[in-house]
């Protein structure tokens, strides 16, 4: 891409306001990013890093983040990328699994490393991105010194193999301990091609990625990355106008955002003027495409977003996981015109058609390991089971977690099949439907309740923002319990009493066979959610909370 479009901007970073109050940005072209990553790669070698060495990278999104990441790729050094908001216990566990030998980070990351003892046994090389003043505290060198060492050298590009480890990316930890996923260079190359072809992304587009790791696809796709002014660990708390300003300033064509961020910006954008009774709609006129992942997107959010976009724009909800992405995809127009009514009636959430080159099959649910495909019972269309996928983006293993790898992978004639840990089915039209996490199913006697088909029925109530199905003991008997988070827009406006709301929810549930037995409801002030997307509901925590309330 640097050869094709050397003067095209690769990275744009907001830097504040000038004396006249105008927004200012730092800029880096493709040629500059290519050259800077070469210099850093050469400097890393001279600092003592070697091909294959695992290296934690904790740097804020911006030019240094991109240059360092691609320098590591060029040098064959393995970046270990961990969400800093995971919490102390999770960070310790993640670093213990990854066993990194080097640590590149901003001063705050190094301070946490030293004070909390992160990677103490394995980290031998330390590089600080930022002020030299901090160096005396933890030693090592600085990125400035690395650049000085590498300056004047030529291009660096190791002849890495397709099956060679390229990076270790950690899962969100929303359903347990965050696990380090081993990505090969072949996995990344396949992902770039699948994303480009599935969404018709063209060089020269402008992207606003609100999740840093997805921003790394931009240079390979030829897009300009406009780094948003936001706290990446709190996407639901984003300032909608800062997003709007970035879109307007740069003519953004593509946005990657979590469902929680879209809910926030769309509520702000489609705000009703109480005096005039009309909507004051904030427009995103240049955006052609929005990609959103992490959790199902409520239809109400999609409707609000469409009021902000041009008539030919669309919101896509790619389905996948850290271990394999993308698996399937569907556009908002098909959701709103077709699958929404089925979802509201308890069919689950349609995640669309399988992306070409992936092989998705539904198998009988079991919580036990499956070593070989001969032990599998494949299910026919329409029957709910565990979703499995084979394809070029399927990763091979978890680092330092052999028991997790055994549970998640199946051998099919030498091909690795990944068990998504999700349940769902394929309909008669060949579309894949998501019915929730396998671990979130609630067993009541011989009846199995799946989270998405149950929750989406109750989510149709105007006063409900979202619900979560959990199991709890009531009077010594295990029962399904529905935790309810109220819609913030309806709070304080002709608000129902809890008894009135619960009676209405029971009436809604009584219309469907799979929900008519749900009679226990609890209002929760605000569901626990994951750090990465602020959208995956912490049902394990809610189950403990519900049990304590009912007890």
C-alpha positions, 0 to 999 in steps of 0.5 A, a space after each residue: 500500500 505504501 508503494 501504491 499510495 505513498 502520499 495517502 494519509 495512513 493515520 490521523 490523530 487528534 491533538 487538540 485545538 489551535 489558538 483560533 479554537 480549530 481542531 488540530 490533527 497529527 498526520 502520517 502518510 503511508 510512506 512515512 509509516 512504512 519507513 518508520 516501521 522499518 527503522 523501528 524494526 531495525 532498532 528492535 533487533 539492535 536492542 536485543 529483540 529477535 524473531 519469534 520473541 513474544 513482546 507485550 505492546 501497551 501503547 495508546 492508538 496513534 502513529 507510534 502504535 501503528 509503527 510499532 505493530 507493523 515493525 514487530 510484524 516485519 521483524 517476525 517479533 510476536 506482539 502480545 495485545 491485551 486490553 488494559 481495562 481487563 483488571 489486575 487479576 486478568 492482566 496477571 493471568 494473561 501475562 503469565 500465560 503469554 510468558 513475554 520476553 519484552 515489554 513495550 509500553 507507555 510510562 503508565 503501563 510500565 509503572 503498573 507492570 513494576 508495581 503489580 509484578 506483571 511479567 516479572 519472571 519473563 520480561 528481560 527487555 523494556 522499552 518506554 514509549 514516552 518521556 525518558 524521565 521515567 526510565 530510571 524507575 524501571 530501566 531499559 531503553 526508550 522508543 527514541 533510542 530504538 529509532 536512533 539505533 535503527 535510523 539509516 538502515 534499509 527495509 526490514 522484512 523477515 520471510 515469515 511463513 504462513 503458519 508462523 506465529 504473528 501475534 497473540 490476541 486476548 479474548 474479552 474475558 466476558 465469560 471467564 478468564 481472558 485467553 490468549 489466541 495464537 494468530 498466524 500470519 496466514 490467519 491475518 492475511 486471510 482476514 484481510 481478504 475476507 473483510 475486503 471482499 465481504 464489505 467491498 472496502 477500497 483503498 482510499 477510504 477513511 475509517 473511524 475505528 473505535 476499537 484499536 485492534 480493528 484499526 490495524 486492518 486499515 493499513 492493509 486495506 489501504 484505508 486512512 485511520 482517523 483515531 477517535 478522541 475517546 476512552 477506548 475502554 468505555 465505548 458506551 460513554 463516548 462523546 457523540 459530538 467528538 465522533 461527529 466532528 471527526 466524521 465531518 473533518 475527514 469525510 469518514 466513509 467507514 466506522 467500526 463501533 460496538 453496539 453500545 457506542 452506536 446506542 449512545 450516539 444514536 440516542 444523542 443524534 435522534 433526540 426529540 425536541 420536547 417543545 416542537 415535538 420533532 427529532 433533531 437528527 445529527 447526520 453522518 452524511 459521508 459514512 457508507 458503511 458501519 461494522 459492529 460486533 461484540 453483541 446483537 444490535 437492537 433493532 431500535 438502535 439500527 432504526 435510529 442509526 439509519 436516520 443519521 445515514 445516507 439512503 444507500 448506507 448500511 450497518 453490517 453485523 459480522 458474526 465471529 470471535 477473537 478465535 475466528 472472524 468473520 464467520 457470517 454477516 448480515 446487513 441492517 436492511 435485511 434485519 429491519 425488513 425481514 428477520 426483526 419480526 422473527 427475532 421479536 417472536 423468539 427465533 433468536 438473532 439472525 447473523 446472516 449468511 456464512 462468509 465464503 470460504 468458511 464451513 459452518 456446521 451445527 452439532 449436538 450440544 455437549 460440554 465435553 471435549 471432542 477430539 475427532 469429528 467422528 464423535 460429532 452428531 451433525 444436526 439438520 437445518 432448524 435444530 438448535 445446536 453448537 455452532 462450529 466453523 472451519 476456514 482460513 481464519 480459524 486459529 489453532 490454539 490458546 497460548 498456555 491453556 492446553 485444556 481450553 484448546 482441547 475444549 474448543 478444537 475438533 480435528 476433521 481429517 486434519 482440518 481444525 474446526 473451532 467450536 464457537 461456544 455459541 448455540 444456534 441453527 441454520 434456517 431453510 434459506 441458509 442463514 445462520 441464527 444465534 441463540 446465545 452462549 452455550 454456557 448461558 443456557 438454562 436447564 429446567 428439568 428436561 427443558 432447555 432455555 436459550 438466552 437470545 430467543 427468550 430475551 428478545 421476546 421481552 426486549 420488545 417492551 417499550 420500557 425495557 432496554 435489555 434483559 438477561 436470562 439466568 437460573 436461580 433457586 426459588 424455594 428450593 427449586 431451580 427456576 428461570 429468572 429474567 433480569 431487566 435493565 430499564 430503557 434510560 429514555 423511559 425512566 421518569 416518564 410515566 414510569 410503571 411500577 415494578 408490579 405493573 411492568 412484571 405483569 406486562 412482561 408475563 403477558 408478553 411471555 405468555 404468547 410464546 411456548 418457550 417463554 410462558 413459564 418465566 414468572 420471576 423478574 428482577 430489575 437491575 440498575 445497570 448490567 455488568 458488561 465487558 470492557 472491550 465492547 461494553 455490550 457483552 452482558 456479564 450473565 455469570 455475575 447477574 446469576 449470583 446477584 439474582 440468587 442473592 436477591 431471591 434468597 
